[in-house]
Amino acid sequence: MDKLTPEQRHRNMQNIKSKDTSIECILRKALWAEGIRYRKNYGKLPGKPDIVITKYKIAIFCDSEFFHGKDWESLKLQLSRGKNPDFWINKISRNMERDREVNQSLSNLNWTVLRFWGKDIIKHTSECINVIQGTILTIRQKLTGTEQCINQ
């Protein structure tokens, strides 16, 4: 059950931002400190990724657990017992479906897609950075290998 009044819930939902969220800012600040340069909220790509490293064609999404359906089966059960369950189950299901569609569209454009959960960004920022750095290294190696084949 919702412990907030409808007015409190409305005010909370109004304050949820779609860009420059705290989890995005944490990850961006850590990337910048590592010398990794990026674009933010890149509108030229499907899904408008939160962070884009154009040099290596990496699209990064910072997903909140609730709106993107982490542990979906238990969340779905919890939502089914709350207020307006049809709305929330449909909304989050559609968000998850859209995430899959965006991933596929970006893959078709030869972009690498990385998605991180908000709590992972907050609690394990360095691990998220390691994943990104590892992805960059892998792409660099592929590019270097391709260049060597062309030069031979």
N, C-alpha and C positions, 0 to 999 in steps of 0.2 A: 504494500500500500504506500501511496505517496504521503510523505510526512509534511509536505508544504501545502499551503492554501493555493487555490488556483491563481491568485494574484502574484504570490511569490514565485510560483512555477513559471508564470508568464514572464516575469521580470528576469528570471534566470535564463530562460530560453532566448529572450531578446538579446542578452549580453554575450551569447556564443558567437565568436567571430569566425570568419571563413579564411582569413589570412592574417599573418603576423601573430599567430597563436603562441602561447608560451613554449610549447614543445618545438615549434618551428624555430623560434628565436634561440633556444638552447642548442639545437643541432647546428644552426647557421653559425652561431658564435664559435662553436667547437671546430667547425670546418674552416672558418676564417683563421682561427688560431693555428691550424695545421698548414696554412698556406694554400688551401683549396678554394679556388674562386668559383663563383656560381651566379646564376640568375635566380630570382625568386618570383613565384607565381607566374610562370612562363606561359603566357596566353597563346603562343604560336603552336602549342602541342595539345593533343587531346587530353582532357582531364585537368588542364592547367596545373601541372605539377607544382608542389610547394617549393622545391629546390631543383634546379637543373644545372648540371655540369655539362655545358655545351661541347666543350673540347673532346669529351669522351662519350657523348651521347648517353648520359645517365640521368634518368628522371627519378626523383626521390619524393615520396609521399609520407607525410607525418599524420598517421591516422589515430583518431581517438577511439578508445575501446568501445564506447557505447554506440556511436553513430556508424561505425564500420563493422560491428557485429563480432567482436572477439568473444570466443567461447559461446558461439551462437545458440547452441541447444539449451544451455542453462539460462542464457539471457532471454531467449524466446519464452521459456517456461515462466520466468519471472515477469516478463511483460504481459503474458496471458492472464496473470492474476492481478494486474494493475488497472489503472484507469485508461480507457480508450485503447485497448490492446490491438484492435484491428489496424488502427492508424499506425502505431509504432512498429508492429511486426511488418506491415507492408513497406513502411518507410525504410527501415533498416535492411530488409530483404532487397529492396530496390537499390539501396546504396551499395550493398555487397555485389549485386549483379553489375552495376555500373562500374565498380572497381575492376571486376573481371574484364568487362568490355574495354575499358581504358588500357588495362595491361596488354590486352591482345592488340589493340590499335597501335600502341607504342612499340610493341614487339615487331609488328608488321612493318614499322618504319625503321627497324633496326636500332631501336633504343633499348637500353637496359633499364629495367624498372626495379626500384628498391622501395619496399614499404616497411615502415617501422611503427610499432605501437607506441603511443604516447608515454606509457609507464616505462617502457624499455628505454626511450630517449632520456627520460628524467633519471632513472635509476642506473642505467648502464650506457651512458653517453659514449664512453671510450670504446665500448664494444661496437656500437653503431658506427663510429668513426673508423674502426678497424675494418668493418665490412665494406664501407665505402672505399677506403684505401686499397683493400684487397681487390675490389672490383676494378678500380682504376689501374692497378698493377696488371691484372689479367688482360684488360683491354689494351694497355700499352704493349704487352708482350705479343698479343695478336697482331697489332698494328706493325710492330717491329718485324715480326715474322713475315708478314705480308710484303713489307718493303724489301726485305732481303730476297724474297722469291722474285720480285719484280726486277731487282737489280742484277740478278744472276742470269 
